[in-house]
Amino acid sequence: MAKILIADDEQKIREVIREYSEFNGHEVTEAPDGMTAVGLCKLNDYDLIIMDIMMPKLDGFSACKEIKKIKDIPIIMLSARSEEYDKLFGFELGIDDYVVKPFSPKELMARVNAVLARNNAAERPSDKVMTFDGLEINIPARTVSVDGEKVDLTPKEYDLLFYLVENKNIALSRDKLLSDIWGYDFFGDDRTIDTHIKNLRNNLGKYRDFIVTLRGVGYKFEA
């Protein structure tokens, strides 16, 4: 269960997000404006904030700035505007995701769970450096070594390998890999995953079989 703060001046939107969040087992607190959201963050700890940009008293961007000064809380920004400038500005402030209104509550919850999973993984120091026989994977340093020799991967190959390892022994569908690694705005298809898996296996050499193909499903890391 995660503690989620929903900051939006539209009560109906807060109610919808609350309903879906609580259905997913999360605890919810509401704020009708940015000023209230900042005040709540000073008093309480939250695992995630879902925040609208256009709010009275203090807009979402300004509230995000103030919150980031005191606590490092993952933030998903909501906006009725889809301009690239707004998205880029939000990411520069340190937000974790950007959702354009109107949105699908189910998709928002999928994004919420993805952000929470990434944040939880980042907080597990024991999972940071992993060794499987002669394969060493150092997540914070973003390095991979095969029998002591450093292997150079593309950024997405690093992301894919780290995701597989952090979810080792778990069957991961191609759709899940696409959504969690490439994002919901990606316009490619399943072949993107297969191509990256092929290249990744080639780079892992004799440890290529640690990445197992699940016919008709996807892949999993098994060592």
Residue pairs with C-beta under 8 A, 6 or more apart in sequence:
1 25
1 26
1 27
2 26
2 27
2 47
2 48
2 116
3 26
3 27
3 29
3 44
3 45
3 46
3 47
3 48
4 21
4 26
4 27
4 28
4 29
4 46
4 47
4 48
4 49
4 50
4 112
5 28
5 29
5 30
5 31
5 37
5 40
5 41
5 44
5 46
5 48
5 49
5 50
5 51
6 14
6 17
6 18
6 21
6 28
6 29
6 30
6 31
6 49
6 50
6 51
7 30
7 31
7 32
7 33
7 34
7 36
7 37
7 49
7 50
7 51
7 52
7 55
7 60
7 63
8 14
8 17
8 31
8 32
8 50
8 51
8 52
8 55
8 78
9 32
9 33
9 52
9 54
9 55
9 56
10 52
11 32
13 52
13 78
13 101
14 30
14 32
16 105
17 28
17 50
17 105
17 108
18 28
18 30
19 105
20 105
20 106
20 108
20 109
21 28
21 109
21 112
22 28
24 109
24 112
24 113
26 112
29 40
29 44
29 46
31 37
31 40
32 55
32 56
33 55
33 56
33 57
33 58
34 51
34 55
34 56
34 57
34 58
34 59
34 60
34 62
34 63
35 57
35 58
35 63
36 57
37 49
37 51
37 58
37 63
37 67
38 58
38 63
38 66
38 67
40 46
41 49
41 67
41 70
41 71
41 73
42 70
45 71
46 73
47 73
47 74
47 116
47 119
48 73
48 74
48 75
48 76
48 112
48 115
48 116
48 119
49 67
49 73
49 74
49 75
49 76
50 75
50 76
50 78
50 108
50 112
51 60
51 63
51 64
51 75
51 76
51 77
51 78
52 60
52 77
52 78
52 79
53 59
53 60
53 61
53 77
53 78
53 79
53 81
53 86
53 90
54 60
54 79
54 80
55 63
58 66
60 77
60 78
60 79
61 89
61 90
61 93
64 75
64 77
64 90
64 93
64 94
64 95
65 93
67 73
67 75
68 93
68 94
74 96
74 115
74 116
74 119
75 94
75 95
75 96
76 95
76 96
76 97
76 98
76 99
76 108
76 111
76 112
76 115
77 90
77 95
77 97
77 98
77 99
78 99
78 101
78 103
79 86
79 98
79 99
79 100
79 101
80 100
80 101
81 100
82 100
86 98
87 98
90 98
91 98
96 115
96 118
96 119
97 111
97 114
97 115
99 107
99 108
99 111
107 184
110 179
110 184
111 184
114 179
114 180
117 180
121 127
121 166
127 139
127 166
128 138
128 139
128 140
129 136
129 137
129 138
129 139
129 140
130 136
130 137
130 139
130 165
131 137
132 207
132 210
132 223
133 207
133 223
134 146
134 147
134 148
134 206
134 207
135 144
135 145
135 146
135 204
135 207
135 210
135 223
136 143
136 144
136 145
137 143
137 144
137 161
137 162
137 165
138 144
138 145
139 162
139 165
139 166
142 158
143 150
144 150
144 151
144 153
144 158
144 161
144 203
144 204
145 151
146 203
146 204
146 205
146 206
146 207
147 205
151 203
151 204
152 203
153 161
153 200
153 203
154 199
156 181
156 182
156 196
157 196
157 199
157 200
157 203
159 181
160 177
160 181
160 193
160 196
160 197
160 200
161 200
161 221
163 172
163 177
163 180
163 181
164 172
164 211
164 219
164 220
164 221
165 221
167 220
167 221
168 220
168 221
168 222
168 223
169 220
169 221
169 222
170 220
171 214
171 217
171 218
171 219
171 220
172 218
172 219
172 220
173 217
173 218
174 190
174 193
174 194
174 218
174 219
175 190
175 218
176 218
177 193
177 218
177 219
178 186
178 188
178 190
178 192
178 193
179 186
182 188
182 192
186 192
193 218
193 219
197 211
197 213
197 219
200 211
201 208
201 211
202 208
204 210
204 211
207 223
210 221
210 222
210 223
211 219
211 220
211 221
212 219
212 220
212 221
212 222
213 219
214 220
